[in-house]
Amino acid sequence: MVRLKRVYDPAGVEDGERFLAERLWPRGISRRQACLTAWLKDLAPSPALRKWFGHDPKRWDEFRRRYRAELREPDKGPLLAKLAAKARRGDITLVFAARDEERNSAVVLKRVLESRGNR
């Protein structure tokens, strides 16, 4: 199972392995507080896409399309496969810093991973 959680919310046993799905480290959080298994910088949106989106809800649909295209790049395949395999073996949580819990890159990444779940 793939869960989503803000990095500012306390880690819990139900989280399983925790992965930061951001390119930038979240403000005000120490590595100890984050309780991460790994930081997925290489699966996060590119700096140009992240800046373009700017968490503008009007750009959400286009952001999802562009981010999915980035995730189809050849260098992302092995990383996605590894993460999807972890999700098949147990619970994982994608943690993110965005205030908008419904429109952020972790939501897109979760859906991509779930679509790979049957592979």
Biopython code that builds the backbone (N, CA, C, O; Angstrom):
import numpy as np
from Bio.PDB.StructureBuilder import StructureBuilder

atoms = [
    (1, "MET", "N", (0.842, -1.186, 0.000)),
    (1, "MET", "CA", (0.000, 0.000, 0.000)),
    (1, "MET", "C", (0.883, 1.243, 0.000)),
    (1, "MET", "O", (1.927, 1.281, 0.650)),
    (2, "VAL", "N", (0.449, 2.248, -0.733)),
    (2, "VAL", "CA", (1.158, 3.525, -0.787)),
    (2, "VAL", "C", (0.293, 4.565, -0.082)),
    (2, "VAL", "O", (-0.860, 4.790, -0.449)),
    (3, "ARG", "N", (0.872, 5.186, 0.929)),
    (3, "ARG", "CA", (0.174, 6.240, 1.670)),
    (3, "ARG", "C", (0.838, 7.583, 1.367)),
    (3, "ARG", "O", (1.960, 7.646, 0.866)),
    (4, "LEU", "N", (0.114, 8.647, 1.684)),
    (4, "LEU", "CA", (0.633, 10.012, 1.575)),
    (4, "LEU", "C", (0.541, 10.677, 2.937)),
    (4, "LEU", "O", (-0.403, 10.448, 3.694)),
    (5, "LYS", "N", (1.543, 11.510, 3.240)),
    (5, "LYS", "CA", (1.527, 12.198, 4.530)),
    (5, "LYS", "C", (2.413, 13.433, 4.440)),
    (5, "LYS", "O", (3.465, 13.410, 3.800)),
    (6, "ARG", "N", (1.984, 14.495, 5.076)),
    (6, "ARG", "CA", (2.837, 15.688, 5.140)),
    (6, "ARG", "C", (4.028, 15.395, 6.038)),
    (6, "ARG", "O", (3.884, 14.732, 7.065)),
    (7, "VAL", "N", (5.173, 15.873, 5.668)),
    (7, "VAL", "CA", (6.393, 15.647, 6.434)),
    (7, "VAL", "C", (6.294, 16.302, 7.813)),
    (7, "VAL", "O", (7.006, 15.908, 8.737)),
    (8, "TYR", "N", (5.422, 17.293, 7.957)),
    (8, "TYR", "CA", (5.263, 18.005, 9.222)),
    (8, "TYR", "C", (4.374, 17.242, 10.210)),
    (8, "TYR", "O", (4.314, 17.598, 11.387)),
    (9, "ASP", "N", (3.688, 16.204, 9.744)),
    (9, "ASP", "CA", (2.889, 15.355, 10.630)),
    (9, "ASP", "C", (3.798, 14.285, 11.223)),
    (9, "ASP", "O", (4.721, 13.813, 10.560)),
    (10, "PRO", "N", (3.537, 13.901, 12.477)),
    (10, "PRO", "CA", (4.411, 12.914, 13.114)),
    (10, "PRO", "C", (4.411, 11.573, 12.376)),
    (10, "PRO", "O", (3.388, 11.133, 11.852)),
    (11, "ALA", "N", (5.569, 10.943, 12.350)),
    (11, "ALA", "CA", (5.691, 9.604, 11.763)),
    (11, "ALA", "C", (4.953, 8.615, 12.660)),
    (11, "ALA", "O", (4.887, 8.781, 13.878)),
    (12, "GLY", "N", (4.403, 7.585, 12.028)),
    (12, "GLY", "CA", (3.697, 6.561, 12.779)),
    (12, "GLY", "C", (4.105, 5.178, 12.319)),
    (12, "GLY", "O", (4.637, 5.019, 11.220)),
    (13, "VAL", "N", (3.866, 4.188, 13.138)),
    (13, "VAL", "CA", (4.192, 2.803, 12.810)),
    (13, "VAL", "C", (3.494, 2.370, 11.523)),
    (13, "VAL", "O", (4.053, 1.605, 10.737)),
    (14, "GLU", "N", (2.277, 2.857, 11.310)),
    (14, "GLU", "CA", (1.499, 2.482, 10.128)),
    (14, "GLU", "C", (2.102, 3.009, 8.824)),
    (14, "GLU", "O", (1.697, 2.586, 7.742)),
    (15, "ASP", "N", (3.061, 3.925, 8.919)),
    (15, "ASP", "CA", (3.678, 4.503, 7.726)),
    (15, "ASP", "C", (4.524, 3.492, 6.959)),
    (15, "ASP", "O", (4.674, 3.616, 5.744)),
    (16, "GLY", "N", (5.064, 2.520, 7.627)),
    (16, "GLY", "CA", (6.006, 1.627, 6.966)),
    (16, "GLY", "C", (7.257, 2.415, 6.601)),
    (16, "GLY", "O", (7.692, 3.284, 7.356)),
    (17, "GLU", "N", (7.832, 2.110, 5.445)),
    (17, "GLU", "CA", (9.002, 2.871, 5.002)),
    (17, "GLU", "C", (8.543, 4.235, 4.502)),
    (17, "GLU", "O", (7.535, 4.348, 3.804)),
    (18, "ARG", "N", (9.296, 5.267, 4.867)),
    (18, "ARG", "CA", (8.925, 6.639, 4.514)),
    (18, "ARG", "C", (9.924, 7.205, 3.511)),
    (18, "ARG", "O", (11.137, 7.105, 3.694)),
    (19, "PHE", "N", (9.386, 7.805, 2.439)),
    (19, "PHE", "CA", (10.206, 8.358, 1.367)),
    (19, "PHE", "C", (9.809, 9.801, 1.118)),
    (19, "PHE", "O", (8.640, 10.088, 0.859)),
    (20, "LEU", "N", (10.763, 10.705, 1.194)),
    (20, "LEU", "CA", (10.516, 12.111, 0.887)),
    (20, "LEU", "C", (10.451, 12.277, -0.620)),
    (20, "LEU", "O", (11.431, 12.020, -1.320)),
    (21, "ALA", "N", (9.305, 12.704, -1.121)),
    (21, "ALA", "CA", (9.063, 12.841, -2.563)),
    (21, "ALA", "C", (9.175, 14.306, -2.982)),
    (21, "ALA", "O", (8.287, 14.837, -3.648)),
    (22, "GLU", "N", (10.252, 14.943, -2.596)),
    (22, "GLU", "CA", (10.492, 16.361, -2.886)),
    (22, "GLU", "C", (11.920, 16.535, -3.389)),
    (22, "GLU", "O", (12.803, 15.751, -3.042)),
    (23, "ARG", "N", (12.143, 17.550, -4.196)),
    (23, "ARG", "CA", (13.501, 17.850, -4.652)),
    (23, "ARG", "C", (14.244, 18.684, -3.611)),
    (23, "ARG", "O", (15.462, 18.561, -3.477)),
    (24, "LEU", "N", (13.529, 19.528, -2.875)),
    (24, "LEU", "CA", (14.131, 20.391, -1.853)),
    (24, "LEU", "C", (13.793, 19.860, -0.464)),
    (24, "LEU", "O", (12.708, 19.326, -0.233)),
    (25, "TRP", "N", (14.735, 20.017, 0.447)),
    (25, "TRP", "CA", (14.477, 19.600, 1.828)),
    (25, "TRP", "C", (13.461, 20.551, 2.462)),
    (25, "TRP", "O", (13.574, 21.765, 2.296)),
    (26, "PRO", "N", (12.470, 20.022, 3.184)),
    (26, "PRO", "CA", (11.437, 20.881, 3.790)),
    (26, "PRO", "C", (11.989, 21.756, 4.925)),
    (26, "PRO", "O", (12.827, 21.326, 5.717)),
    (27, "ARG", "N", (11.502, 22.962, 4.972)),
    (27, "ARG", "CA", (11.949, 23.921, 5.987)),
    (27, "ARG", "C", (11.530, 23.468, 7.384)),
    (27, "ARG", "O", (10.433, 22.949, 7.592)),
    (28, "GLY", "N", (12.439, 23.682, 8.331)),
    (28, "GLY", "CA", (12.128, 23.468, 9.733)),
    (28, "GLY", "C", (12.055, 22.020, 10.188)),
    (28, "GLY", "O", (11.619, 21.754, 11.307)),
    (29, "ILE", "N", (12.467, 21.087, 9.356)),
    (29, "ILE", "CA", (12.405, 19.662, 9.704)),
    (29, "ILE", "C", (13.826, 19.101, 9.701)),
    (29, "ILE", "O", (14.571, 19.261, 8.734)),
    (30, "SER", "N", (14.182, 18.449, 10.793)),
    (30, "SER", "CA", (15.489, 17.796, 10.835)),
    (30, "SER", "C", (15.374, 16.410, 10.210)),
    (30, "SER", "O", (14.278, 15.874, 10.051)),
    (31, "ARG", "N", (16.496, 15.857, 9.867)),
    (31, "ARG", "CA", (16.499, 14.497, 9.297)),
    (31, "ARG", "C", (15.948, 13.495, 10.317)),
    (31, "ARG", "O", (15.264, 12.541, 9.945)),
    (32, "ARG", "N", (16.242, 13.710, 11.581)),
    (32, "ARG", "CA", (15.734, 12.819, 12.616)),
    (32, "ARG", "C", (14.211, 12.904, 12.706)),
    (32, "ARG", "O", (13.533, 11.881, 12.806)),
    (33, "GLN", "N", (13.679, 14.113, 12.670)),
    (33, "GLN", "CA", (12.221, 14.291, 12.730)),
    (33, "GLN", "C", (11.522, 13.654, 11.528)),
    (33, "GLN", "O", (10.422, 13.117, 11.662)),
    (34, "ALA", "N", (12.145, 13.712, 10.376)),
    (34, "ALA", "CA", (11.520, 13.211, 9.155)),
    (34, "ALA", "C", (11.377, 11.688, 9.153)),
    (34, "ALA", "O", (10.468, 11.157, 8.514)),
    (35, "CYS", "N", (12.258, 10.983, 9.856)),
    (35, "CYS", "CA", (12.198, 9.505, 9.955)),
    (35, "CYS", "C", (12.099, 8.853, 8.574)),
    (35, "CYS", "O", (11.197, 8.053, 8.326)),
    (36, "LEU", "N", (13.008, 9.191, 7.696)),
    (36, "LEU", "CA", (12.946, 8.721, 6.312)),
    (36, "LEU", "C", (13.765, 7.462, 6.067)),
    (36, "LEU", "O", (14.808, 7.241, 6.681)),
    (37, "THR", "N", (13.266, 6.657, 5.162)),
    (37, "THR", "CA", (14.036, 5.546, 4.617)),
    (37, "THR", "C", (14.963, 6.100, 3.534)),
    (37, "THR", "O", (16.129, 5.719, 3.443)),
    (38, "ALA", "N", (14.425, 7.003, 2.722)),
    (38, "ALA", "CA", (15.224, 7.595, 1.634)),
    (38, "ALA", "C", (14.575, 8.893, 1.165)),
    (38, "ALA", "O", (13.401, 9.161, 1.418)),
    (39, "TRP", "N", (15.384, 9.681, 0.475)),
    (39, "TRP", "CA", (14.944, 10.937, -0.127)),
    (39, "TRP", "C", (14.936, 10.721, -1.634)),
    (39, "TRP", "O", (15.976, 10.427, -2.225)),
    (40, "LEU", "N", (13.774, 10.864, -2.259)),
    (40, "LEU", "CA", (13.586, 10.564, -3.681)),
    (40, "LEU", "C", (13.797, 11.785, -4.579)),
    (40, "LEU", "O", (12.948, 12.090, -5.417)),
    (41, "LYS", "N", (14.905, 12.472, -4.412)),
    (41, "LYS", "CA", (15.186, 13.678, -5.215)),
    (41, "LYS", "C", (15.096, 13.393, -6.711)),
    (41, "LYS", "O", (14.589, 14.213, -7.476)),
    (42, "ASP", "N", (15.588, 12.227, -7.121)),
    (42, "ASP", "CA", (15.647, 11.912, -8.546)),
    (42, "ASP", "C", (14.290, 11.544, -9.140)),
    (42, "ASP", "O", (14.155, 11.456, -10.361)),
    (43, "LEU", "N", (13.288, 11.327, -8.294)),
    (43, "LEU", "CA", (11.930, 11.074, -8.799)),
    (43, "LEU", "C", (11.025, 12.292, -8.642)),
    (43, "LEU", "O", (9.881, 12.279, -9.095)),
    (44, "ALA", "N", (11.525, 13.327, -8.012)),
    (44, "ALA", "CA", (10.741, 14.553, -7.824)),
    (44, "ALA", "C", (10.677, 15.322, -9.138)),
    (44, "ALA", "O", (11.504, 15.105, -10.024)),
    (45, "PRO", "N", (9.705, 16.215, -9.271)),
    (45, "PRO", "CA", (9.625, 17.041, -10.495)),
    (45, "PRO", "C", (10.906, 17.846, -10.694)),
    (45, "PRO", "O", (11.575, 18.229, -9.735)),
    (46, "SER", "N", (11.227, 18.092, -11.953)),
    (46, "SER", "CA", (12.407, 18.893, -12.269)),
    (46, "SER", "C", (12.258, 20.293, -11.659)),
    (46, "SER", "O", (11.142, 20.752, -11.412)),
    (47, "PRO", "N", (13.382, 20.962, -11.419)),
    (47, "PRO", "CA", (13.290, 22.326, -10.885)),
    (47, "PRO", "C", (12.432, 23.241, -11.766)),
    (47, "PRO", "O", (11.655, 24.042, -11.246)),
    (48, "ALA", "N", (12.563, 23.130, -13.082)),
    (48, "ALA", "CA", (11.776, 23.990, -13.976)),
    (48, "ALA", "C", (10.287, 23.709, -13.841)),
    (48, "ALA", "O", (9.486, 24.643, -13.809)),
    (49, "LEU", "N", (9.902, 22.445, -13.762)),
    (49, "LEU", "CA", (8.482, 22.098, -13.627)),
    (49, "LEU", "C", (7.951, 22.534, -12.268)),
    (49, "LEU", "O", (6.844, 23.063, -12.171)),
    (50, "ARG", "N", (8.729, 22.314, -11.231)),
    (50, "ARG", "CA", (8.313, 22.699, -9.878)),
    (50, "ARG", "C", (8.062, 24.205, -9.809)),
    (50, "ARG", "O", (7.061, 24.652, -9.250)),
    (51, "LYS", "N", (8.985, 24.980, -10.384)),
    (51, "LYS", "CA", (8.834, 26.444, -10.366)),
    (51, "LYS", "C", (7.647, 26.881, -11.221)),
    (51, "LYS", "O", (6.893, 27.772, -10.831)),
    (52, "TRP", "N", (7.480, 26.258, -12.379)),
    (52, "TRP", "CA", (6.361, 26.609, -13.252)),
    (52, "TRP", "C", (5.024, 26.364, -12.551)),
    (52, "TRP", "O", (4.130, 27.210, -12.598)),
    (53, "PHE", "N", (4.893, 25.218, -11.909)),
    (53, "PHE", "CA", (3.636, 24.871, -11.230)),
    (53, "PHE", "C", (3.349, 25.844, -10.090)),
    (53, "PHE", "O", (2.249, 26.390, -10.014)),
    (54, "GLY", "N", (4.302, 26.067, -9.216)),
    (54, "GLY", "CA", (4.125, 27.011, -8.121)),
    (54, "GLY", "C", (2.918, 26.730, -7.254)),
    (54, "GLY", "O", (2.424, 27.636, -6.581)),
    (55, "HIS", "N", (2.431, 25.511, -7.249)),
    (55, "HIS", "CA", (1.249, 25.094, -6.481)),
    (55, "HIS", "C", (0.004, 25.900, -6.848)),
    (55, "HIS", "O", (-0.871, 26.128, -6.013)),
    (56, "ASP", "N", (-0.061, 26.323, -8.101)),
    (56, "ASP", "CA", (-1.228, 27.041, -8.618)),
    (56, "ASP", "C", (-2.280, 26.005, -9.031)),
    (56, "ASP", "O", (-2.056, 25.247, -9.976)),
    (57, "PRO", "N", (-3.419, 25.963, -8.339)),
    (57, "PRO", "CA", (-4.442, 24.961, -8.657)),
    (57, "PRO", "C", (-4.892, 24.990, -10.121)),
    (57, "PRO", "O", (-5.310, 23.963, -10.656)),
    (58, "LYS", "N", (-4.811, 26.159, -10.774)),
    (58, "LYS", "CA", (-5.214, 26.260, -12.188)),
    (58, "LYS", "C", (-4.251, 25.509, -13.100)),
    (58, "LYS", "O", (-4.609, 25.156, -14.224)),
    (59, "ARG", "N", (-3.046, 25.266, -12.629)),
    (59, "ARG", "CA", (-2.045, 24.563, -13.428)),
    (59, "ARG", "C", (-1.962, 23.071, -13.089)),
    (59, "ARG", "O", (-1.123, 22.363, -13.646)),
    (60, "TRP", "N", (-2.809, 22.589, -12.194)),
    (60, "TRP", "CA", (-2.731, 21.213, -11.704)),
    (60, "TRP", "C", (-2.810, 20.164, -12.817)),
    (60, "TRP", "O", (-1.971, 19.265, -12.874)),
    (61, "ASP", "N", (-3.797, 20.266, -13.693)),
    (61, "ASP", "CA", (-3.958, 19.252, -14.743)),
    (61, "ASP", "C", (-2.735, 19.199, -15.653)),
    (61, "ASP", "O", (-2.263, 18.116, -15.999)),
    (62, "GLU", "N", (-2.227, 20.350, -16.037)),
    (62, "GLU", "CA", (-1.047, 20.389, -16.899)),
    (62, "GLU", "C", (0.198, 19.919, -16.137)),
    (62, "GLU", "O", (1.060, 19.248, -16.705)),
    (63, "PHE", "N", (0.289, 20.268, -14.865)),
    (63, "PHE", "CA", (1.405, 19.796, -14.043)),
    (63, "PHE", "C", (1.420, 18.269, -13.996)),
    (63, "PHE", "O", (2.470, 17.651, -14.174)),
    (64, "ARG", "N", (0.270, 17.669, -13.759)),
    (64, "ARG", "CA", (0.199, 16.200, -13.711)),
    (64, "ARG", "C", (0.668, 15.592, -15.027)),
    (64, "ARG", "O", (1.434, 14.628, -15.035)),
    (65, "ARG", "N", (0.207, 16.158, -16.138)),
    (65, "ARG", "CA", (0.600, 15.642, -17.444)),
    (65, "ARG", "C", (2.114, 15.747, -17.636)),
    (65, "ARG", "O", (2.753, 14.784, -18.060)),
    (66, "ARG", "N", (2.685, 16.907, -17.325)),
    (66, "ARG", "CA", (4.127, 17.126, -17.507)),
    (66, "ARG", "C", (4.958, 16.257, -16.551)),
    (66, "ARG", "O", (6.000, 15.725, -16.932)),
    (67, "TYR", "N", (4.487, 16.122, -15.317)),
    (67, "TYR", "CA", (5.241, 15.327, -14.351)),
    (67, "TYR", "C", (5.210, 13.845, -14.733)),
    (67, "TYR", "O", (6.220, 13.153, -14.611)),
    (68, "ARG", "N", (4.072, 13.363, -15.186)),
    (68, "ARG", "CA", (4.014, 11.971, -15.662)),
    (68, "ARG", "C", (4.967, 11.754, -16.836)),
    (68, "ARG", "O", (5.600, 10.704, -16.945)),
    (69, "ALA", "N", (5.061, 12.749, -17.706)),
    (69, "ALA", "CA", (6.003, 12.651, -18.832)),
    (69, "ALA", "C", (7.437, 12.567, -18.305)),
    (69, "ALA", "O", (8.235, 11.781, -18.816)),
    (70, "GLU", "N", (7.769, 13.360, -17.300)),
    (70, "GLU", "CA", (9.109, 13.279, -16.706)),
    (70, "GLU", "C", (9.355, 11.896, -16.095)),
    (70, "GLU", "O", (10.458, 11.357, -16.191)),
    (71, "LEU", "N", (8.335, 11.334, -15.474)),
    (71, "LEU", "CA", (8.489, 10.017, -14.847)),
    (71, "LEU", "C", (8.641, 8.889, -15.871)),
    (71, "LEU", "O", (9.053, 7.785, -15.515)),
    (72, "ARG", "N", (8.312, 9.157, -17.138)),
    (72, "ARG", "CA", (8.494, 8.165, -18.204)),
    (72, "ARG", "C", (9.897, 8.215, -18.809)),
    (72, "ARG", "O", (10.227, 7.387, -19.658)),
    (73, "GLU", "N", (10.719, 9.161, -18.392)),
    (73, "GLU", "CA", (12.082, 9.246, -18.905)),
    (73, "GLU", "C", (12.846, 7.979, -18.513)),
    (73, "GLU", "O", (12.631, 7.437, -17.428)),
    (74, "PRO", "N", (13.738, 7.504, -19.389)),
    (74, "PRO", "CA", (14.419, 6.219, -19.167)),
    (74, "PRO", "C", (15.135, 6.075, -17.822)),
    (74, "PRO", "O", (15.141, 4.991, -17.239)),
    (75, "ASP", "N", (15.730, 7.147, -17.332)),
    (75, "ASP", "CA", (16.467, 7.033, -16.070)),
    (75, "ASP", "C", (15.554, 6.878, -14.853)),
    (75, "ASP", "O", (16.018, 6.501, -13.777)),
    (76, "LYS", "N", (14.268, 7.164, -15.015)),
    (76, "LYS", "CA", (13.322, 7.047, -13.896)),
    (76, "LYS", "C", (12.789, 5.619, -13.739)),
    (76, "LYS", "O", (12.376, 5.230, -12.647)),
    (77, "GLY", "N", (12.795, 4.849, -14.811)),
    (77, "GLY", "CA", (12.217, 3.501, -14.795)),
    (77, "GLY", "C", (12.741, 2.608, -13.690)),
    (77, "GLY", "O", (11.945, 2.041, -12.942)),
    (78, "PRO", "N", (14.069, 2.461, -13.557)),
    (78, "PRO", "CA", (14.588, 1.588, -12.496)),
    (78, "PRO", "C", (14.219, 2.070, -11.084)),
    (78, "PRO", "O", (13.950, 1.259, -10.198)),
    (79, "LEU", "N", (14.208, 3.381, -10.887)),
    (79, "LEU", "CA", (13.854, 3.924, -9.576)),
    (79, "LEU", "C", (12.387, 3.653, -9.253)),
    (79, "LEU", "O", (12.051, 3.263, -8.135)),
    (80, "LEU", "N", (11.517, 3.863, -10.243)),
    (80, "LEU", "CA", (10.094, 3.579, -10.045)),
    (80, "LEU", "C", (9.856, 2.095, -9.800)),
    (80, "LEU", "O", (9.041, 1.727, -8.954)),
    (81, "ALA", "N", (10.557, 1.250, -10.529)),
    (81, "ALA", "CA", (10.394, -0.199, -10.364)),
    (81, "ALA", "C", (10.788, -0.627, -8.959)),
    (81, "ALA", "O", (10.106, -1.441, -8.337)),
    (82, "LYS", "N", (11.889, -0.078, -8.462)),
    (82, "LYS", "CA", (12.359, -0.413, -7.117)),
    (82, "LYS", "C", (11.337, 0.026, -6.058)),
    (82, "LYS", "O", (11.042, -0.718, -5.123)),
    (83, "LEU", "N", (10.806, 1.235, -6.217)),
    (83, "LEU", "CA", (9.838, 1.758, -5.267)),
    (83, "LEU", "C", (8.519, 0.985, -5.339)),
    (83, "LEU", "O", (7.913, 0.697, -4.307)),
    (84, "ALA", "N", (8.076, 0.653, -6.544)),
    (84, "ALA", "CA", (6.847, -0.131, -6.704)),
    (84, "ALA", "C", (7.001, -1.515, -6.072)),
    (84, "ALA", "O", (6.054, -2.033, -5.480)),
    (85, "ALA", "N", (8.181, -2.113, -6.193)),
    (85, "ALA", "CA", (8.434, -3.419, -5.576)),
    (85, "ALA", "C", (8.343, -3.323, -4.057)),
    (85, "ALA", "O", (7.799, -4.218, -3.410)),
    (86, "LYS", "N", (8.869, -2.249, -3.487)),
    (86, "LYS", "CA", (8.762, -2.046, -2.034)),
    (86, "LYS", "C", (7.302, -1.925, -1.623)),
    (86, "LYS", "O", (6.899, -2.464, -0.591)),
    (87, "ALA", "N", (6.509, -1.224, -2.422)),
    (87, "ALA", "CA", (5.090, -1.048, -2.108)),
    (87, "ALA", "C", (4.335, -2.382, -2.191)),
    (87, "ALA", "O", (3.384, -2.606, -1.441)),
    (88, "ARG", "N", (4.756, -3.261, -3.098)),
    (88, "ARG", "CA", (4.113, -4.576, -3.192)),
    (88, "ARG", "C", (4.446, -5.450, -1.984)),
    (88, "ARG", "O", (3.638, -6.285, -1.576)),
    (89, "ARG", "N", (5.645, -5.254, -1.410)),
    (89, "ARG", "CA", (6.082, -6.073, -0.277)),
    (89, "ARG", "C", (5.550, -5.574, 1.067)),
    (89, "ARG", "O", (5.467, -6.344, 2.023)),
    (90, "GLY", "N", (5.190, -4.290, 1.145)),
    (90, "GLY", "CA", (4.730, -3.731, 2.419)),
    (90, "GLY", "C", (4.283, -2.299, 2.253)),
    (90, "GLY", "O", (4.306, -1.743, 1.155)),
    (91, "ASP", "N", (3.880, -1.715, 3.352)),
    (91, "ASP", "CA", (3.401, -0.334, 3.318)),
    (91, "ASP", "C", (4.560, 0.639, 3.143)),
    (91, "ASP", "O", (5.623, 0.486, 3.746)),
    (92, "ILE", "N", (4.326, 1.646, 2.298)),
    (92, "ILE", "CA", (5.259, 2.760, 2.175)),
    (92, "ILE", "C", (4.455, 4.050, 2.254)),
    (92, "ILE", "O", (3.266, 4.081, 1.937)),
    (93, "THR", "N", (5.118, 5.100, 2.678)),
    (93, "THR", "CA", (4.490, 6.413, 2.752)),
    (93, "THR", "C", (5.353, 7.415, 2.002)),
    (93, "THR", "O", (6.550, 7.542, 2.260)),
    (94, "LEU", "N", (4.732, 8.118, 1.079)),
    (94, "LEU", "CA", (5.386, 9.219, 0.382)),
    (94, "LEU", "C", (5.110, 10.475, 1.195)),
    (94, "LEU", "O", (3.955, 10.862, 1.370)),
    (95, "VAL", "N", (6.148, 11.104, 1.684)),
    (95, "VAL", "CA", (5.958, 12.315, 2.476)),
    (95, "VAL", "C", (6.304, 13.534, 1.624)),
    (95, "VAL", "O", (7.189, 13.495, 0.770)),
    (96, "PHE", "N", (5.581, 14.603, 1.885)),
    (96, "PHE", "CA", (5.701, 15.826, 1.090)),
    (96, "PHE", "C", (5.548, 17.032, 1.992)),
    (96, "PHE", "O", (5.047, 16.911, 3.110)),
    (97, "ALA", "N", (5.971, 18.186, 1.527)),
    (97, "ALA", "CA", (5.919, 19.413, 2.322)),
    (97, "ALA", "C", (4.750, 20.324, 1.951)),
    (97, "ALA", "O", (4.376, 21.191, 2.741)),
    (98, "ALA", "N", (4.180, 20.148, 0.791)),
    (98, "ALA", "CA", (3.142, 21.066, 0.295)),
    (98, "ALA", "C", (1.955, 21.162, 1.250)),
    (98, "ALA", "O", (1.577, 20.184, 1.894)),
    (99, "ARG", "N", (1.385, 22.343, 1.329)),
    (99, "ARG", "CA", (0.188, 22.538, 2.152)),
    (99, "ARG", "C", (-1.044, 21.893, 1.520)),
    (99, "ARG", "O", (-1.918, 21.378, 2.217)),
    (100, "ASP", "N", (-1.097, 21.930, 0.200)),
    (100, "ASP", "CA", (-2.232, 21.364, -0.531)),
    (100, "ASP", "C", (-2.050, 19.847, -0.593)),
    (100, "ASP", "O", (-1.192, 19.344, -1.318)),
    (101, "GLU", "N", (-2.854, 19.139, 0.164)),
    (101, "GLU", "CA", (-2.712, 17.691, 0.268)),
    (101, "GLU", "C", (-3.312, 16.947, -0.923)),
    (101, "GLU", "O", (-3.091, 15.745, -1.075)),
    (102, "GLU", "N", (-4.058, 17.641, -1.758)),
    (102, "GLU", "CA", (-4.700, 16.994, -2.904)),
    (102, "GLU", "C", (-4.010, 17.287, -4.230)),
    (102, "GLU", "O", (-4.196, 16.552, -5.200)),
    (103, "ARG", "N", (-3.214, 18.353, -4.282)),
    (103, "ARG", "CA", (-2.555, 18.751, -5.523)),
    (103, "ARG", "C", (-1.073, 18.995, -5.255)),
    (103, "ARG", "O", (-0.635, 20.126, -5.042)),
    (104, "ASN", "N", (-0.315, 17.900, -5.272)),
    (104, "ASN", "CA", (1.129, 17.990, -5.100)),
    (104, "ASN", "C", (1.779, 16.812, -5.821)),
    (104, "ASN", "O", (1.092, 15.875, -6.227)),
    (105, "SER", "N", (3.080, 16.860, -5.978)),
    (105, "SER", "CA", (3.777, 15.841, -6.757)),
    (105, "SER", "C", (3.668, 14.443, -6.152)),
    (105, "SER", "O", (3.681, 13.457, -6.889)),
    (106, "ALA", "N", (3.561, 14.336, -4.838)),
    (106, "ALA", "CA", (3.437, 13.019, -4.205)),
    (106, "ALA", "C", (2.143, 12.319, -4.623)),
    (106, "ALA", "O", (2.106, 11.094, -4.739)),
    (107, "VAL", "N", (1.088, 13.095, -4.847)),
    (107, "VAL", "CA", (-0.190, 12.521, -5.303)),
    (107, "VAL", "C", (0.005, 11.874, -6.677)),
    (107, "VAL", "O", (-0.476, 10.768, -6.925)),
    (108, "VAL", "N", (0.706, 12.567, -7.554)),
    (108, "VAL", "CA", (0.964, 12.042, -8.899)),
    (108, "VAL", "C", (1.843, 10.797, -8.812)),
    (108, "VAL", "O", (1.557, 9.787, -9.456)),
    (109, "LEU", "N", (2.905, 10.866, -8.024)),
    (109, "LEU", "CA", (3.813, 9.735, -7.886)),
    (109, "LEU", "C", (3.086, 8.520, -7.314)),
    (109, "LEU", "O", (3.321, 7.395, -7.755)),
    (110, "LYS", "N", (2.222, 8.733, -6.354)),
    (110, "LYS", "CA", (1.432, 7.633, -5.764)),
    (110, "LYS", "C", (0.601, 6.940, -6.840)),
    (110, "LYS", "O", (0.578, 5.711, -6.916)),
    (111, "ARG", "N", (-0.073, 7.718, -7.661)),
    (111, "ARG", "CA", (-0.907, 7.132, -8.719)),
    (111, "ARG", "C", (-0.075, 6.359, -9.738)),
    (111, "ARG", "O", (-0.492, 5.304, -10.215)),
    (112, "VAL", "N", (1.085, 6.879, -10.064)),
    (112, "VAL", "CA", (1.978, 6.185, -10.995)),
    (112, "VAL", "C", (2.421, 4.855, -10.384)),
    (112, "VAL", "O", (2.421, 3.828, -11.063)),
    (113, "LEU", "N", (2.794, 4.874, -9.116)),
    (113, "LEU", "CA", (3.217, 3.635, -8.445)),
    (113, "LEU", "C", (2.077, 2.624, -8.380)),
    (113, "LEU", "O", (2.282, 1.432, -8.609)),
    (114, "GLU", "N", (0.897, 3.097, -8.072)),
    (114, "GLU", "CA", (-0.257, 2.186, -7.996)),
    (114, "GLU", "C", (-0.568, 1.576, -9.351)),
    (114, "GLU", "O", (-1.000, 0.426, -9.432)),
    (115, "SER", "N", (-0.352, 2.336, -10.413)),
    (115, "SER", "CA", (-0.608, 1.788, -11.751)),
    (115, "SER", "C", (0.412, 0.715, -12.111)),
    (115, "SER", "O", (0.155, -0.115, -12.983)),
    (116, "ARG", "N", (1.580, 0.725, -11.438)),
    (116, "ARG", "CA", (2.615, -0.276, -11.675)),
    (116, "ARG", "C", (2.458, -1.463, -10.731)),
    (116, "ARG", "O", (3.195, -2.443, -10.835)),
    (117, "GLY", "N", (1.510, -1.379, -9.823)),
    (117, "GLY", "CA", (1.351, -2.386, -8.782)),
    (117, "GLY", "C", (1.111, -3.793, -9.281)),
    (117, "GLY", "O", (1.450, -4.760, -8.597)),
    (118, "ASN", "N", (0.541, -3.923, -10.444)),
    (118, "ASN", "CA", (0.233, -5.265, -10.963)),
    (118, "ASN", "C", (1.333, -5.822, -11.826)),
    (118, "ASN", "O", (1.166, -6.892, -12.410)),
    (119, "ARG", "N", (2.452, -5.137, -11.930)),
    (119, "ARG", "CA", (3.559, -5.605, -12.792)),
    (119, "ARG", "C", (4.492, -6.481, -12.022)),
    (119, "ARG", "O", (5.479, -6.968, -12.575)),
]
sb = StructureBuilder()
sb.init_structure("model")
sb.init_model(0)
sb.init_chain("A")
sb.init_seg("    ")
for serial, (resi, resn, name, xyz) in enumerate(atoms, 1):
    if name == "N":
        sb.init_residue(resn, " ", resi, " ")
    sb.init_atom(name, np.array(xyz, "f"), 0.0, 1.0, " ", f" {name:<3s}", serial, name[0])
structure = sb.get_structure()
